[in-house]
Amino acid sequence: MGEKGVLAMLWSCGRTLIAMVTTVAFLAGSAPALAADTIRAGLQASGTFSWIIRAIDYFGIDEQVGLNIEATTYATKQATELALMAGEVDVTVDDFVNVVLMRSNGVPVKAVYPYSLALGGLVVRADSDIRSVADLRGRVIGASSMSDKSLLVLRALAKAKYGFDPQFDSQTISAAPPLMTQLLLRGEMDAALPFWHFVARMVGSGEFREVISVHEMLRELGMSSELPNLIILAHDGADRQAVAKFLRAMDMAVARMKTDDGIWEIILDEGLYSLPDPSLMAAVRQRWELSLPSQWNSEIVRGLVELVEQLVAVAGSDLVGIERLDPDAYSTEFAF
């Protein structure tokens, strides 16, 4: 090959190399890392919302979607609500009635996504003769409070289908779940309506059984069993893109939690949930998964409106907390 041929070959190779370098640089410049939006989450001490926040971090989902989560834990539900009112947090978890109350008090928030069905069930001792709601007439029934949603749904069902109201035709008392356990074991209480995770723990121990879940009560009332009890609240001033990213990250974390054992070990090891017997975590995990909502649309909102109407008809607006459910308190703009 002559001198001109060698020079031509070198020039050709050089042009090819330059083109390759330019292409790589262009591709690198055209695919930057996702810009991180910030969302401030308000957590209640001992609440399960901390599980989701920890899972998002554990799986690296925050980096994947481009999200920076600033989480603050508050000692009480009231403190979390005050933080939301003051605009110190963008999102938190609360029940489906309280969002209406907060808005009526001037708090600029909306329910933007379902968090959990989170309704417990009617639990009795394993050797109890109570087999259905009909057997509750004249019995002693425990609930976390007289306004507890599980008790109100039970009252609505008993009155509509079985012809009595447990509030008046039985004896209903308020008790914390650990006390319910002891009173049931001692025979001083016939049935109880503990929170969902205590239902899992109690039934998982073998000393108790579930007569009917609140989901089943809703079905007997002819209503959807997919009505969420707990929802994600978002401050009206929160960045909408950050909220959307957060809800997507939450869905992704929940999907991973269904199949990953490691996150559940972390939840226990880091004290995000306490159990007297760690072996009961399997039952809690199963109940948690059963409580995951699968729908968020206008039909679900209408179902919540109808549920509140039934509860008010049975228990009155004072116990329910509101006279009616305002559909404007709910937004389906983030439904995926």
C-alpha positions as CSV (number, residue, x, y, z in Angstrom):
1,M,0.0,0.0,0.0
2,G,1.4,3.4,-1.0
3,E,1.8,6.5,1.3
4,K,-1.5,7.9,0.1
5,G,-3.3,4.6,0.7
6,V,-2.0,4.5,4.3
7,L,-3.0,8.1,5.0
8,A,-6.5,7.4,3.6
9,M,-6.9,4.4,5.8
10,L,-5.8,6.3,8.9
11,W,-8.2,9.2,8.0
12,S,-11.1,6.7,7.6
13,C,-10.4,5.0,10.9
14,G,-10.1,8.4,12.7
15,R,-13.4,9.5,11.3
16,T,-15.0,6.2,12.5
17,L,-13.5,6.6,16.0
18,I,-14.7,10.2,16.3
19,A,-18.2,9.2,15.2
20,M,-18.3,6.4,17.8
21,V,-17.1,8.8,20.6
22,T,-19.6,11.4,19.5
23,T,-22.5,8.9,19.5
24,V,-21.6,7.7,23.0
25,A,-21.4,11.2,24.3
26,F,-24.7,12.1,22.7
27,L,-26.5,9.0,24.1
28,A,-25.0,9.8,27.6
29,G,-26.2,13.3,27.3
30,S,-29.7,12.4,26.1
31,A,-30.4,10.0,29.0
32,P,-29.6,11.9,32.2
33,A,-30.5,10.4,35.6
34,L,-34.1,11.1,36.7
35,A,-34.3,14.4,38.5
36,A,-35.3,13.8,42.1
37,D,-38.5,15.3,43.4
38,T,-39.0,15.6,47.1
39,I,-42.0,14.4,49.1
40,R,-42.4,14.9,52.8
41,A,-44.2,12.0,54.5
42,G,-45.8,12.1,57.9
43,L,-45.7,8.8,59.8
44,Q,-47.6,7.9,62.9
45,A,-45.6,6.1,65.6
46,S,-46.2,2.3,65.3
47,G,-48.2,2.7,62.1
48,T,-47.6,0.5,59.1
49,F,-46.9,3.4,56.8
50,S,-43.3,3.2,58.1
51,W,-43.2,-0.3,56.5
52,I,-43.8,1.1,53.1
53,I,-41.3,4.0,53.5
54,R,-38.7,1.5,54.7
55,A,-39.4,-0.9,51.8
56,I,-39.1,1.9,49.2
57,D,-35.6,2.6,50.6
58,Y,-34.7,-1.1,51.0
59,F,-35.5,-1.9,47.4
60,G,-33.9,1.3,46.0
61,I,-37.2,2.3,44.4
62,D,-36.8,6.0,45.4
63,E,-33.7,6.3,43.3
64,Q,-35.3,4.3,40.5
65,V,-38.3,6.7,40.2
66,G,-36.3,9.8,41.0
67,L,-37.7,10.6,44.4
68,N,-36.3,12.0,47.7
69,I,-38.5,11.0,50.7
70,E,-38.2,13.1,53.8
71,A,-40.1,11.1,56.5
72,T,-41.0,12.4,59.9
73,T,-42.6,10.3,62.7
74,Y,-45.2,11.9,65.0
75,A,-46.3,10.5,68.3
76,T,-50.0,10.7,67.7
77,K,-52.6,10.9,64.9
78,Q,-53.4,14.4,66.1
79,A,-49.8,15.6,65.8
80,T,-49.6,14.2,62.2
81,E,-52.8,16.0,61.3
82,L,-51.4,19.3,62.7
83,A,-48.2,18.8,60.6
84,L,-50.4,18.3,57.6
85,M,-52.5,21.4,58.4
86,A,-49.3,23.5,58.8
87,G,-48.0,22.3,55.5
88,E,-45.0,20.5,57.2
89,V,-45.8,17.3,55.4
90,D,-47.2,16.5,51.9
91,V,-48.7,13.0,52.4
92,T,-49.8,10.9,55.3
93,V,-52.3,8.0,56.1
94,D,-55.7,8.5,57.7
95,D,-59.1,7.0,57.7
96,F,-61.7,7.6,55.0
97,V,-64.0,9.7,57.2
98,N,-61.3,12.0,58.8
99,V,-60.4,13.6,55.5
100,V,-63.9,15.1,55.3
101,L,-63.6,16.3,58.9
102,M,-60.2,17.9,58.2
103,R,-61.5,19.7,55.1
104,S,-64.5,21.0,57.0
105,N,-62.0,22.5,59.5
106,G,-60.2,24.3,56.7
107,V,-57.3,21.8,56.2
108,P,-56.5,21.8,52.4
109,V,-56.2,18.1,51.8
110,K,-57.7,15.4,49.6
111,A,-57.8,11.6,49.7
112,V,-55.7,10.7,46.6
113,Y,-55.2,6.9,46.9
114,P,-56.3,3.8,48.9
115,Y,-53.8,2.6,51.4
116,S,-55.4,-0.4,53.1
117,L,-58.8,-2.1,53.6
118,A,-57.4,-2.5,57.1
119,L,-60.6,-3.7,58.7
120,G,-60.5,-6.4,61.3
121,G,-63.0,-9.0,62.1
122,L,-65.1,-10.6,64.8
123,V,-62.9,-12.8,67.0
124,V,-63.9,-15.3,69.6
125,R,-62.2,-17.9,71.7
126,A,-61.5,-21.1,69.8
127,D,-64.0,-23.1,71.9
128,S,-66.7,-20.4,71.8
129,D,-70.3,-21.4,70.7
130,I,-70.6,-18.2,68.7
131,R,-70.8,-19.2,65.0
132,S,-72.4,-16.1,63.4
133,V,-73.5,-12.6,63.9
134,A,-76.9,-13.9,65.0
135,D,-75.3,-15.4,68.1
136,L,-74.2,-12.0,69.4
137,R,-77.5,-11.0,70.8
138,G,-77.1,-10.5,74.6
139,R,-73.3,-11.1,74.5
140,V,-70.4,-9.0,75.7
141,I,-68.6,-7.5,72.7
142,G,-65.4,-5.5,72.7
143,A,-64.2,-2.8,70.3
144,S,-61.5,-0.2,70.4
145,S,-64.1,2.5,70.7
146,M,-67.8,3.0,70.2
147,S,-67.1,4.9,67.0
148,D,-64.8,2.2,65.6
149,K,-65.6,1.5,62.0
150,S,-65.6,-2.3,62.5
151,L,-68.2,-2.0,65.3
152,L,-70.4,0.4,63.2
153,V,-70.3,-2.0,60.2
154,L,-71.2,-4.9,62.6
155,R,-74.1,-2.9,64.0
156,A,-75.4,-2.1,60.5
157,L,-75.2,-5.7,59.5
158,A,-76.9,-7.0,62.7
159,K,-79.7,-4.5,62.4
160,A,-80.3,-5.1,58.6
161,K,-80.0,-8.9,58.5
162,Y,-80.5,-10.2,62.0
163,G,-83.0,-7.8,63.6
164,F,-81.0,-6.5,66.5
165,D,-78.5,-3.8,67.3
166,P,-75.5,-4.9,69.4
167,Q,-75.2,-1.4,70.9
168,F,-78.5,-1.9,72.7
169,D,-79.3,-5.7,72.5
170,S,-75.9,-6.7,73.7
171,Q,-73.2,-5.2,75.9
172,T,-70.5,-3.3,74.0
173,I,-67.4,-2.1,75.8
174,S,-64.2,-0.3,74.8
175,A,-60.9,-2.0,75.3
176,A,-57.4,-2.0,73.8
177,P,-56.6,-5.2,71.8
178,P,-54.2,-6.6,74.5
179,L,-57.0,-6.3,77.0
180,M,-59.5,-7.8,74.6
181,T,-57.2,-10.9,74.5
182,Q,-57.1,-11.3,78.2
183,L,-60.9,-10.7,78.7
184,L,-61.7,-13.2,76.0
185,L,-59.4,-15.8,77.6
186,R,-60.9,-15.2,81.0
187,G,-64.5,-15.5,79.6
188,E,-65.3,-11.9,80.6
189,M,-65.9,-11.0,77.0
190,D,-67.6,-13.2,74.4
191,A,-66.4,-11.6,71.2
192,A,-64.1,-8.8,70.1
193,L,-63.3,-6.5,67.1
194,P,-59.6,-5.9,67.3
195,F,-57.5,-4.1,64.7
196,W,-56.6,-6.2,61.7
197,H,-53.1,-7.1,62.8
198,F,-54.3,-8.2,66.2
199,V,-56.8,-10.4,64.5
200,A,-53.9,-12.1,62.6
201,R,-51.9,-12.5,65.8
202,M,-54.8,-13.8,67.8
203,V,-56.0,-16.3,65.2
204,G,-52.4,-17.3,64.4
205,S,-51.9,-18.3,68.1
206,G,-54.5,-21.0,67.8
207,E,-56.4,-19.7,70.9
208,F,-58.9,-17.8,68.9
209,R,-60.9,-18.0,65.6
210,E,-62.5,-15.4,63.3
211,V,-66.2,-15.7,63.0
212,I,-66.5,-13.1,60.2
213,S,-64.3,-10.5,58.7
214,V,-65.4,-6.9,58.2
215,H,-64.9,-7.5,54.4
216,E,-67.5,-10.3,54.6
217,M,-69.8,-8.1,56.7
218,L,-69.7,-5.5,53.8
219,R,-70.5,-8.2,51.3
220,E,-73.5,-9.3,53.4
221,L,-74.7,-5.7,53.3
222,G,-74.5,-5.8,49.5
223,M,-71.5,-3.5,49.4
224,S,-68.1,-3.8,47.8
225,S,-65.5,-5.5,50.0
226,E,-62.9,-3.3,48.3
227,L,-63.8,-0.1,50.2
228,P,-60.6,1.2,51.8
229,N,-60.6,2.1,55.5
230,L,-57.3,3.9,55.3
231,I,-56.3,6.3,52.5
232,I,-53.4,8.4,51.5
233,L,-54.0,12.1,52.2
234,A,-52.1,14.7,50.2
235,H,-51.9,18.4,51.0
236,D,-53.3,20.6,48.2
237,G,-50.0,22.4,48.0
238,A,-47.9,19.3,47.4
239,D,-46.1,19.0,44.1
240,R,-48.3,16.8,41.9
241,Q,-45.4,15.2,40.1
242,A,-43.8,14.3,43.5
243,V,-47.1,12.8,44.7
244,A,-47.5,10.8,41.5
245,K,-44.0,9.4,41.9
246,F,-44.6,8.6,45.5
247,L,-47.7,6.6,44.8
248,R,-46.0,4.8,42.0
249,A,-43.1,4.0,44.4
250,M,-45.5,2.8,47.0
251,D,-47.2,0.4,44.5
252,M,-43.8,-0.9,43.4
253,A,-42.7,-1.5,47.1
254,V,-45.9,-3.3,47.9
255,A,-45.5,-5.6,45.0
256,R,-41.9,-6.5,46.1
257,M,-43.0,-7.0,49.7
258,K,-45.3,-9.7,48.7
259,T,-42.4,-11.9,47.6
260,D,-39.4,-10.7,49.6
261,D,-38.7,-12.1,53.0
262,G,-35.8,-9.7,53.8
263,I,-38.0,-6.6,54.2
264,W,-40.1,-8.4,56.8
265,E,-37.0,-9.4,58.8
266,I,-36.0,-5.7,58.7
267,I,-39.4,-4.6,59.9
268,L,-39.0,-6.8,63.0
269,D,-35.3,-6.2,63.5
270,E,-35.6,-2.4,63.4
271,G,-38.6,-2.3,65.7
272,L,-41.0,-1.1,63.0
273,Y,-43.4,-3.7,64.4
274,S,-43.3,-5.6,67.7
275,L,-44.5,-9.1,68.4
276,P,-44.4,-11.2,71.6
277,D,-43.8,-14.1,69.3
278,P,-41.9,-13.4,66.1
279,S,-43.3,-16.5,64.5
280,L,-46.6,-14.8,64.3
281,M,-45.2,-12.4,61.7
282,A,-46.2,-14.8,58.9
283,A,-49.9,-14.5,60.0
284,V,-49.6,-10.7,60.1
285,R,-47.9,-10.6,56.7
286,Q,-50.7,-12.7,55.2
287,R,-53.4,-10.5,56.7
288,W,-51.6,-7.4,55.5
289,E,-51.6,-8.8,52.0
290,L,-55.3,-9.6,52.1
291,S,-55.9,-6.0,53.2
292,L,-54.3,-4.5,50.1
293,P,-56.8,-2.6,48.0
294,S,-57.0,-3.3,44.3
295,Q,-59.3,-0.5,43.0
296,W,-59.4,3.3,43.1
297,N,-62.1,4.8,41.0
298,S,-65.4,6.8,41.1
299,E,-67.3,3.5,41.9
300,I,-65.2,3.0,45.1
301,V,-65.9,6.6,46.1
302,R,-69.6,6.1,45.6
303,G,-69.4,3.0,47.7
304,L,-67.8,4.9,50.6
305,V,-70.6,7.5,50.3
306,E,-73.2,4.8,50.6
307,L,-71.4,3.1,53.5
308,V,-71.4,6.3,55.5
309,E,-75.1,6.8,54.8
310,Q,-75.8,3.3,56.2
311,L,-73.6,3.9,59.2
312,V,-75.2,7.3,60.0
313,A,-78.7,5.7,59.7
314,V,-77.7,3.1,62.3
315,A,-75.4,4.9,64.7
316,G,-76.0,8.6,64.0
317,S,-73.7,11.3,62.7
318,D,-72.1,11.9,66.2
319,L,-70.6,8.4,66.3
320,V,-69.7,8.2,62.6
321,G,-68.1,11.6,62.8
322,I,-69.9,13.2,59.9
323,E,-73.4,13.5,58.5
324,R,-72.5,12.5,55.0
325,L,-69.4,11.8,52.9
326,D,-68.4,14.6,50.6
327,P,-67.2,13.1,47.3
328,D,-65.1,16.2,46.6
329,A,-62.8,15.1,49.4
330,Y,-61.6,12.3,47.1
331,S,-59.5,12.5,44.0
332,T,-58.9,9.7,41.5
333,E,-56.4,11.8,39.4
334,F,-53.6,9.5,40.5
335,A,-55.3,6.2,39.7
336,F,-52.9,4.0,37.8
